[in-house]
Amino acid sequence: MADRDWDDDSDCEGAVERAERMTRVGWTAILGVTGLMAVAAVAAAGACLAAVVGMVYVVMAATG
């Protein structure tokens, strides 16, 4: 440390670069999980719709 100048900011710059990299990784993870949740919600809605259609079919076949 004795051989560095008083205005040497290399440690701080390295920390900022690591923080920015981790921020990008974090946002990528958040977006990925959000996308998977959206896909799961659409799949659940489709399954519910298929169940309703199946129930209507059973009721119509039983009464008609």
Secondary structure, 3 states (H helix, E strand, C coil): CCCCCCCCCHHHHHHHHHHHHHHHHHHHHHHHHHHHHHHHHHHHHHHHHHHHHHHHHHHHHHHC
